[in-house]
Amino acid sequence: MKCQPHYIRCIKPNETKLPRDWEDSRLVVVVVVVVVVIVVVVVVVVVVVVVVVVVVVVVVVVVVVVVVVAVAAAVVAAVSSSCCSSSSSSSKLQLL
């Protein structure tokens, strides 16, 4: 007894289940679905890339602000200690 399938399933559906029998309307639907899936994947990838870039920019800005504040505090501390070291303690600037 020999096993022979009467049709083969594929991405090109047809109702007659015969080879080389193209149903254009169903084929168009399959192509449209594939194109829509590709577009959705591309949009998701672009959104993820944009979010990553925004996060990186925010982190860089925060690091720059922290460094600038630290340098400014160090400069203020150095200037206040050097200019007020010879004065009396009552005339020294008090920094918070």
N, C-alpha and C positions, 0 to 999 in steps of 0.2 A: 504494500500500500504506500503510495507516494503522496506526500503532503504538498499541496500547491495552493498558496493563498489566492483568493479571487481578486484582491486589490491590495495596493500598498498605500498606507497612510503617508501623507507628506504635507508640507506647508501650503501646497496648492490644492485646496479642497475642491471636490466636485461631487455632485449628487449621483452621477452615474457610476462612479467608482471605476472608471476606465482610464487607462493611460492615454496621454495626449488629448484628453478632453478638457479644454480650458473653459472655465466660466469666468468671463471677464469681470463681471460685477463683484463676485466674491474675491477675485484676485486683487481688485482695486481696494477692497476693504482691508485685506491683509496688508497691502503695501501702506495704506494710510495708517493703520495701527502701528506698524513698524516705524514709520516716520515720526509719529506722535511720541512713541516711546523714546526714540533717539533725541528728539527735541527736549523732552522732559529731563532726560539724563544730562544733557548739555546745560540746561538752565540750572539744575541742581548743582552741578560742578562749578558753574560760574558763581552762584550764590555762596557756595562754601569758600571759594577762593577770595571773594570780596570780604566775607566775614573774617577770614584769617588775616587778610591785609589790614583791615580796620583794627583788629585786636593787636597786631604787631605795632601799628602806628600809635595806638593808645599807650601801649607799654613803653615804647620809646619816649613818648612825650612825658609820661610819668617819671621815668628814670632821669630825663634831662631836668625836669623841675626839681626833683629831689637833689640832684647834684648841684644845681644853681643855688638852691636854698642852703645847702650845707656849706658851699663855698662862701656865700654871702654872710652866713653866721660866723664862719671862721675869720673872715676879713673884719667884720664888725668887732669881734672879740679881740683880734690882734690890734686893731686901731684903738679901741677903748682902753686896752691894757697899756699900750705904749704911750698914749697921750696923757693918760691920767695917772701914771705911776709916780710922777714927781709931785703931784698935788696932794693935798690933804685928803683924808678919807671922806670928809663931808662933801667935797666937790666932785667926787667921782660919779660918772654916769652909772646908773644901775639898769642893766638890761634884763628883761624877762626871759 
